[in-house]
Amino acid sequence: MDRAQRWAIVLAAGDGTRLRPVTTGADGVAVPKQYFRGPDGRTPLELALARAGRLVGDSRVVVVVAAEHERWWSQALAHRPADLLVVQPRNKGTAAGILLPLLSVLGRDSAAQVLITPADHHVEHELPLASAVERAFAALDREASADMGLVLLGMAPDAPVPDYGWIVPGAADAHGLSRVARFVEKPGAERAAELQAEGGLWNSFLFVAAGQALLRLFAARTPQLLDGLLRAAFSREAGALERFYTGLAPQDFSRDLLQGAEAVLRVCAVPPCGWTDLGTPERYLACLGAPAVAPARRATEARDGRATEAARAFPSVLTAERLRRSTATLAQRRLSGRRLRASAHATPRTPFTSPLTPAGLAHADVRQAG
């Protein structure tokens, strides 16, 4: 299959609420974590875009963002073509966050294969991950990709983390992948330990699929979301998508679509690559803590209230004392943040910056969902 049919969708519409103790500045404004610059000066979004560009080509990397984050993405993505940006009226969970840009991609390329990648991952060694993504795409190329389902990228766990999804591999298939015996989303500590003992893998939330197969999964598992989003996205009525999102209950892609759909899932085990998501302050600090200052020294200096060179260079790096202060005032920050967003976004933007019509989805056969 022609490599030009490979696309990537970078998910950058999340609010990053759990990481706000790290990403909230002295002004009380919490920067969404995908736009937050780490000690090396780069943002997770920049790293995710570079990774996706290497895997599929920059011209086929679509980014989905939230309208309320415009103050950040209007600068961070100013250099990118407008037709590769999809703007959600607001964040309503990962199911809608994947489906909306998927419709945009399929409107341009009905035979597209897609890599879904969040914008908040840390990867120490890129080559093993890139090789696994290539294996997943190659499996789609060798089989009728629209019939294969989704290929999840699973990470070997080093701890029974309860807030990750878990994939229990089943029998190996002819493509060097494994079928999925069980998918369990956020199982709790005791169950996570059991899943690790059974050979379970962490769900990285990176996966590869034929766009048609992914669309059929939405039709089978969340038909009301698919129908409503199709109508709203293609409506000629002003504000149709905004109204749809206003009444939309959040839906989680892993919990509401993947869990229970094991029959159409495969898993590709990724060799050790130093992967983690940056979803909690603890994981963020473990991966991207202040450089050139040992953890024990940071803790001592935080208690003593002495500023360090690292703290002056990177004022947003979290210390133990700052985490305590941030947590204590998080409710007030959330309130002020809502007021700021309400005043800054009086006029919602359209989700598609280039024309997308139902005719563009003429070959997106959702009726085969069954």
GIWOCOR-V709851 format. One record per helix or strand of 3 or more residues. SS is the DSSP state (H for helix, E for strand). FROM is the first residue (numbers start at 1). TO is the last residue. If there is no record, write none. Layout:
<<SS & FROM & TO> <SS & FROM & TO>>
//
This chain:
<<H & 3 & 5> <E & 6 & 12> <H & 17 & 23> <H & 33 & 35> <H & 44 & 56> <H & 58 & 60> <E & 61 & 66> <H & 67 & 76> <H & 82 & 84> <E & 85 & 88> <H & 94 & 108> <E & 113 & 118> <E & 121 & 123> <H & 126 & 142> <H & 145 & 148> <E & 150 & 156> <E & 165 & 172> <E & 178 & 185> <H & 189 & 197> <E & 201 & 210> <H & 211 & 221> <H & 223 & 234> <H & 240 & 246> <H & 253 & 258> <H & 262 & 264> <E & 265 & 270> <E & 275 & 277> <H & 281 & 288> <H & 295 & 304> <H & 309 & 313> <H & 320 & 328> <H & 330 & 344> <H & 358 & 361> <H & 366 & 369>>
//
